Amino acid sequence: MREFPRKQRDFLSHKQRRRRRFVFIGTALVLTLVFFLGILPAIRDGSVRHASPDDLILKDYSPSKILSLWKANDYPGILRFTSVYLKKHPLDSFALTFDGFAAFYNGLNQPKDEDMLPFIDEAVVSLRKALLTGHNPLIRDLYYVLGKAYYHKGHFYMDSAILYLDAALRSGYGPGDAYEYLGLAYSQLTRYDKSVEVFLKAMKTNHSDALYMTVAQSYIHMNDFPDAENYLTQAINSTRDVTVEEKSRFLLGDIYVKQKAYQKAIDQYTSILTKNTDSADAYYNLGLLYQEMGDTVRARAEWRKAIRLEPTHAGARLHLKS
């Protein structure tokens, strides 16, 4: 029978074979270790490079970060953090509260109402949720901002604005402009007696020209012309704002017309024109006064002045055609 040649290893001693086995295993272990030491940093770097923007924001989120942004009035910055954080923690009271605050004030910074309203809506939703989470150390501020947010949502939300602004004041919130907003909300609902009551409380800490004018408007709606005249006169005497003065004089002129004190009304419209020669409405109102006094020629002259300044002035054009 033919014998096949024996392999070389068959001639190795048992000790030699065992030594070779250890060398092979050791080399394999070393190569494995080198491989993992080389690839793990790359894997780690790759995970950072491929982390989503939301993951990076969550990693940097903290209440202290939000508070620092709040102190800097960085409302978009707060919203960038809270919008992501609330996806994973939708009932976090702190995040909801500051998301609502930031959304409200960021909305007020928008140039147009259509840009403002989405932020106001977000503020209302977040702050209402924050109320449901239980004890909140910022509850007075929360009521205050929520009340103002409802006010900016428009006429159909004035009841809610009153509810939360009143809650803020009863909770001890400092006056600020809470009384002014509350008075304006009552005025929107034609509850002028309540608006006057609230505006007078506001005047204890705020003697602004705009507030004088605003409370006067409520008195006009109540047909309380003496008090309205008093506050409009205070507004005119205290203001440096041309717009406030002009609007107050128009309101005074309307009061004097209703009282048939025509010369006083003429004096108000003339005073407006001394500072604003481009006021078409002042010329138009003078025309109405002269017509009421029976001076048709002078009335039409004033209406023509109004049209020269404002060719589309509907009132003046209508009266000149008649």
Stockholm file with secondary structure:
# STOCKHOLM 1.0

chainA/1-322         MREFPRKQRDFLSHKQRRRRRFVFIGTALVLTLVFFLGILPAIRDGSVRHASPDDLILKDYSPSKILSLWKANDYPGILRFTSVYLKKHPLDSFALTFDGFAAFYNGLNQPKDEDMLPFIDEAVVSLRKALLTGHNPLIRDLYYVLGKAYYHKGHFYMDSAILYLDAALRSGYGPGDAYEYLGLAYSQLTRYDKSVEVFLKAMKTNHSDALYMTVAQSYIHMNDFPDAENYLTQAINSTRDVTVEEKSRFLLGDIYVKQKAYQKAIDQYTSILTKNTDSADAYYNLGLLYQEMGDTVRARAEWRKAIRLEPTHAGARLHLKS
#=GR chainA/1-322 SS CCCCCCCGGGGSCHHHHHHHHHHHHHHHHHHHHHHHHHHHHHHHHHHHHTCCHHHHHHHHCCHHHHHHHHHTTCHHHHHHHHHHHHHHCTTCHHHHHHHHHHHHHHHHTSSSHHHHHHHHHHHHHHHHHHHHTSCCTTHHHHHHHHHHHHHHTCGGGHHHHHHHHHHHHHTTCCCTTHHHHHHHHHHHTTCHHHHHHHHHHHTTTCCCHHHHHHHHHHHHHTTCHHHHHHHHHHHHHHCCCHHHHHHHHHHHHHHHHHTTCHHHHHHHHHHHHHHCTTCHHHHHHHHHHHHHTTCHHHHHHHHHHHHHHCTTCHHHHHHHHC
#=GC SS_cons         CCCCCCCGGGGSCHHHHHHHHHHHHHHHHHHHHHHHHHHHHHHHHHHHHTCCHHHHHHHHCCHHHHHHHHHTTCHHHHHHHHHHHHHHCTTCHHHHHHHHHHHHHHHHTSSSHHHHHHHHHHHHHHHHHHHHTSCCTTHHHHHHHHHHHHHHTCGGGHHHHHHHHHHHHHTTCCCTTHHHHHHHHHHHTTCHHHHHHHHHHHTTTCCCHHHHHHHHHHHHHTTCHHHHHHHHHHHHHHCCCHHHHHHHHHHHHHHHHHTTCHHHHHHHHHHHHHHCTTCHHHHHHHHHHHHHTTCHHHHHHHHHHHHHHCTTCHHHHHHHHC
//
